[in-house]
Amino acid sequence: MKFVTFRANNATRLGVVQDQSVVDLNKLVPEVPADIRAALKAGVDLNAAARKALELATDADRQPLASLPYAPLVPEPGKIVCLGLNYFDHAKEGGREKPEYPWFFLRSATSLLAHGEQAIRPRVSERLDYEAELAVVIGKPARHVSQDDALNYVFGYTCFNDISVRDYQKRTPQWTIGKNFDKTGGFGPVLVSADELPPGAEGLHIQCRLNGNVMQDANTRDMIWNVKETIALLTECLTLEPGDVIIMGTPAGVGQARTPPVWMKQGDKVEIEIENIGVLVNTIRDEAA
């Protein structure tokens, strides 16, 4: 199943996607919360609910997908855990060997933006960089999970653009500040349930295009720590909760590693595409004075 979060009447709504249309899940199956995190925390079988909604839907219940005002797929995750240097080629282009342990850092909900929204280049920096990444949405509580069991805790996968303000990222050994500027984390467009993809979303083509030019081109099998390994490592330390998000790192080709560096500017269009998931599109605008 494919799910989308969209805006309607000053609220976010949870939709199920079929072909090029969307059905409001809560409208047709009222016992399902209209927020995906709330639905997952309540233990709702969203795939079953989606099938029911599609069976009940009339033509009048369907909205064109292309006309939706998107919202970030999980508007307010409890945690957004990100991995740095999780592709061999990206670690190398940054002058580093394979890390001995994942470089984890956190993002905040205020950094997120939806498919189709404008990402903000902050007035304090011109060093705005793109990063194509796979995002994992957790479906049920996970603590001390083995690798063998880890994928049972994943609800689905989507695209993420871990847009980074590089000079602020490098001001401190901790990357958090350069990764949390407002409206710099592209998240979407659709959430694909895990059963529709290979285990751990491995073997999927991942690409970033800037103004139509291919900047990153890789495969999710090239990650140093895959999804099941990452979940096992994280749950040694903390509880992953329904609606939490894990951002799995980026391959080589980022702007800061190029000669000369490539920084995104106002009017640029950046696309993140992952095979069998979709294309996340955002344009860049300068922060207002």
C-alpha angles and dihedrals in degrees: 000000000000123000134190135190115218140170124253130159093355092305138091120250133194117233136184117223125222119174103315098334136083131216121202102239098201092048093059099030103033095184089068113085115240091233119075095216091051090047093051092045089052090055095243116169093232095184091055091044090050092052090050092049092051091051091052097043121110125196088265090059094056124091124193109258091219092060097053122119096224127215127196106286093243102026096194113016117189089228135007107197116188133193124218124203094011097146120068093225094049092050089051095049088053091055095252136119122229107299116242090225131016116277098235124190135161135242126202129228092246089064093062127101133180132244108279095022124119117256113221122237101207119236091235096062144034094193099096112155136186128230123185111213144167114240124208122203115205116226105192140012114290129190128157091000122175122228089244091059101031100097090058087073095057118097099183153319138247143162126280134188108206093200108194134201095216103195091051091044089057097046090084136026087241111075096207099102095053091049100050108060111133117275098007103115111080109203124184152319096204135355112230115205114242094244090067095058137056114277108286089003087272123165096030123140111241124192142171121206124190114197087340095308117120108240102164126027121171146118130256089234086072093070115119093218113029126209098271093046091049094050091048092051094046094048091054083070110026146008115264108213132202109282095024114135131218118198108205105208135258136271128233123294103070118156098247092059094056127096105259098018117249115224124183117244139186113302096020117136118216123191128191114194127185120183114257091003108070147246122295111204128191134161125212127240131177118250111255117257 
